[in-house]
Amino acid sequence: EAAHCGPQYGASEGQPMDVLNIPIAHSDSRRTLREKDLGYGVTLTHFEIHTTVALGHHVHIKKAEVFTLIEGWAQWKLQPVRIEGGTVVPIDESVTIRSILHRPLVVGPYIAHAVILSEGARMTCISTQPFDPEDMFPYQLK
């Protein structure tokens, strides 16, 4: 059965979803996260940023993520890595890029990532795997 965004999320069949109608999964002074399971292991996360904040500083070995900046600005640090015995080891230099509004940024497995988002920024993320703490390795990008 295909993933479906029903009326409870502000959408009818074939219509766009209103992300502000998605249930809040977490909220604190830095951000509000809204999450929706779209089926087949795919998750939509919507970020609402309350104060300029750095997020991420981790790497996944299974999950790929597609981030789209909707409002505000975002600056990313990305670095290819490998995992050796649970330790993250860089295999190349990190790069810094700015997100372009409405242009997806794909972050695949084994790419350590961190982002600074401006106050008032809004961003969505489509993930190929649901949240799994076993697939999140902390890594402080410099």
Backbone torsions as a table, in degrees:
resi	resn	phi	psi	omega
1	GLU	NA	131.7	-176.7
2	ALA	-71.0	150.4	174.8
3	ALA	-61.3	141.8	-174.0
4	HIS	-138.9	132.5	177.4
5	CYS	-102.2	97.7	-173.6
6	GLY	-85.7	-178.6	-176.1
7	PRO	-56.9	-27.8	-179.7
8	GLN	-64.3	-15.3	177.8
9	TYR	-111.5	18.1	175.2
10	GLY	80.8	18.9	-179.5
11	ALA	-136.7	148.3	170.3
12	SER	-110.8	169.6	-178.1
13	GLU	-46.8	125.5	177.5
14	GLY	79.6	3.2	-178.2
15	GLN	-109.3	152.9	179.2
16	PRO	-64.4	150.9	178.3
17	MET	-88.5	139.3	172.8
18	ASP	-86.7	106.1	-174.3
19	VAL	-62.1	-23.2	179.6
20	LEU	-73.8	-10.0	174.6
21	ASN	-93.2	-2.0	177.2
22	ILE	-76.7	139.0	-178.9
23	PRO	-59.2	144.4	176.9
24	ILE	-74.6	125.5	177.7
25	ALA	-92.4	-31.8	-179.3
26	HIS	-161.0	142.7	175.6
27	SER	-146.8	137.0	174.3
28	ASP	-147.9	-170.2	-175.5
29	SER	-66.6	-20.1	-177.9
30	ARG	-88.2	-38.6	-170.4
31	ARG	-162.7	162.2	169.7
32	THR	-119.8	130.6	178.2
33	LEU	-112.7	129.1	174.8
34	ARG	-114.2	134.5	-176.9
35	GLU	-131.2	143.6	178.3
36	LYS	-140.3	125.5	173.3
37	ASP	-77.2	118.5	-178.7
38	LEU	-93.0	1.0	-179.2
39	GLY	94.2	162.1	178.6
40	TYR	56.8	28.4	179.1
41	GLY	79.8	3.7	-178.4
42	VAL	-92.9	133.0	-178.7
43	THR	-124.0	138.3	172.6
44	LEU	-103.9	126.8	174.6
45	THR	-121.1	133.3	177.2
46	HIS	-115.4	126.5	-178.7
47	PHE	-104.0	129.0	170.8
48	GLU	-118.2	117.2	-171.7
49	ILE	-96.8	125.3	-177.4
50	HIS	-92.2	-26.0	179.2
51	THR	-148.9	148.2	-179.9
52	THR	-52.4	127.3	-168.3
53	VAL	-148.5	148.6	171.4
54	ALA	-99.0	131.1	178.9
55	LEU	-125.8	163.4	175.2
56	GLY	96.1	-115.8	-173.7
57	HIS	54.9	52.9	177.0
58	HIS	-155.4	175.3	178.3
59	VAL	-140.6	148.8	174.2
60	HIS	-114.1	151.2	175.3
61	ILE	-106.8	-13.5	178.1
62	LYS	-113.3	-41.9	-170.1
63	LYS	-82.2	138.9	166.6
64	ALA	-110.2	148.5	-178.8
65	GLU	-132.4	142.3	176.4
66	VAL	-118.8	112.2	-177.7
67	PHE	-101.4	136.8	175.7
68	THR	-131.2	119.5	177.7
69	LEU	-79.1	125.1	-177.4
70	ILE	-99.8	-34.9	-176.8
71	GLU	-153.1	145.5	177.7
72	GLY	91.5	-155.9	177.4
73	TRP	-134.1	156.5	179.7
74	ALA	-144.2	138.2	174.7
75	GLN	-121.0	125.3	-175.2
76	TRP	-106.6	147.6	165.1
77	LYS	-118.9	130.7	-179.3
78	LEU	-130.2	142.3	179.8
79	GLN	-152.3	124.8	175.3
80	PRO	-69.5	139.0	-177.4
81	VAL	-141.3	171.0	168.5
82	ARG	-131.0	162.8	179.1
83	ILE	-110.9	124.7	177.7
84	GLU	-123.2	108.6	179.2
85	GLY	57.2	37.5	179.7
86	GLY	85.0	-1.8	179.4
87	THR	-102.8	135.7	177.9
88	VAL	-83.9	126.0	-178.2
89	VAL	-122.2	120.8	178.9
90	PRO	-67.9	142.9	177.5
91	ILE	-118.0	-1.1	177.5
92	ASP	-160.7	171.4	178.5
93	GLU	-69.0	155.1	174.8
94	SER	-82.0	156.6	174.5
95	VAL	-123.6	150.9	176.8
96	THR	-116.3	129.6	178.7
97	ILE	-137.5	156.3	173.7
98	ARG	-99.3	140.4	174.4
99	SER	-74.5	146.8	174.3
100	ILE	-104.3	131.6	-178.9
101	LEU	-50.8	134.1	173.5
102	HIS	65.9	12.2	176.7
103	ARG	-110.1	120.2	-177.5
104	PRO	-64.7	144.9	172.4
105	LEU	-117.5	117.5	-178.8
106	VAL	-94.7	125.5	177.0
107	VAL	-117.9	109.5	-177.1
108	GLY	-86.6	175.9	174.7
109	PRO	-57.7	150.9	178.7
110	TYR	66.3	21.0	171.7
111	ILE	-116.0	106.5	176.2
112	ALA	-66.1	140.9	-176.0
113	HIS	-145.3	146.6	174.8
114	ALA	-147.7	150.7	-178.3
115	VAL	-141.1	141.4	169.8
116	ILE	-106.0	124.1	-179.7
117	LEU	-114.0	141.9	-180.0
118	SER	-75.5	155.6	173.6
119	GLU	-56.8	132.4	-179.5
120	GLY	86.8	-3.9	179.4
121	ALA	-66.1	150.2	173.1
122	ARG	-131.8	136.1	-176.3
123	MET	-146.3	145.5	173.1
124	THR	-113.1	157.1	177.4
125	CYS	-139.3	127.0	171.4
126	ILE	-104.2	124.1	-177.8
127	SER	-111.3	143.7	179.6
128	THR	-83.0	-5.3	179.4
129	GLN	-141.4	146.0	172.4
130	PRO	-66.9	165.1	179.7
131	PHE	-55.5	131.8	179.4
132	ASP	-144.7	107.7	-178.4
133	PRO	-60.5	-22.9	177.7
134	GLU	-71.1	-15.6	-178.6
135	ASP	-108.2	18.8	178.6
136	MET	-123.9	112.2	-179.8
137	PHE	-108.6	118.0	178.9
138	PRO	-61.4	141.1	175.9
139	TYR	-157.4	117.2	-177.0
140	GLN	-83.1	107.0	176.9
141	LEU	-78.7	141.5	-177.7
142	LYS	-101.6	NA	NA
